[in-house]
Amino acid sequence: MWRLVFLVFLVVFGYLSYQLVYGEQGIKRQEELAKQVQYQENKNQRLLQRNDALRAQVENLKKGKDAIEERVRTELQYIKEGEVFYRIVDQ
C-alpha cells in the first residue's frame, strides 16, 4: 500500500517538475520570452534614434534655407551664380 502511494507521489512530483521547467508557463518559456522582449526593446531603441534623427532633419529643412541649399548642392550638384565649377576627370 505504501509503495503504491509513494509511486503515485513520485509520478505526480515528476510531472509537476517537468511542467515547472518545460511547460507552457515554465521557466524555459519565461527565459525565451525575456530574450524576445530584450531583442525587441533594443530594436525599438534603434528605431527611436533613427526617427529622432529624421525628425531633426525634417525640422532643419523646414526652418532654414541653408539646409535646403546644402542638400541641393550635394545631391543635385547645383552651383550659385558667380561660382566656378571645376570637374577633374581621371584619364
Sequence and secondary structure as in RCSB ss.txt:
>XXXX:A:sequence
MWRLVFLVFLVVFGYLSYQLVYGEQGIKRQEELAKQVQYQENKNQRLLQRNDALRAQVENLKKGKDAIEERVRTE
LQYIKEGEVFYRIVDQ
>XXXX:A:secstr
 HHHHHHHHHHHHHHHHHHHHHSTTSHHHHHHHHHHHHHHHHHHHHHHHHHHHHHHHHHHHHH HHHHHHHHHHH
H    TT         
